[in-house]
Amino acid sequence: MENITLTQIHKDLLALKQEVAHIRLVMDEDFELSDHVVKGVEESRKRPAKEFISNEAMRAEFRA
């Protein structure tokens, strides 16, 4: 088993702290969907559910 020092743990914790700070910055940004995306969502909501394939069917297709 590899020996881990307190110095290495400290470095890892500092790196994690920086990553969490970056994630917080990204999550705080105001994102807006483009008109193209909004239009696509609206169109897909108008389609009957029977036109869509199930998640299981999609997985089976990619396993084959």
Rosetta blueprint (number, residue, H / E / L):
1 M L
2 E L
3 N L
4 I L
5 T L
6 L H
7 T H
8 Q H
9 I H
10 H H
11 K H
12 D H
13 L H
14 L H
15 A H
16 L H
17 K H
18 Q H
19 E H
20 V H
21 A H
22 H H
23 I H
24 R H
25 L H
26 V H
27 M H
28 D H
29 E L
30 D L
31 F L
32 E L
33 L L
34 S L
35 D H
36 H H
37 V H
38 V H
39 K H
40 G H
41 V H
42 E H
43 E H
44 S H
45 R H
46 K H
47 R L
48 P L
49 A H
50 K H
51 E H
52 F L
53 I L
54 S L
55 N H
56 E H
57 A H
58 M H
59 R H
60 A H
61 E H
62 F H
63 R H
64 A L
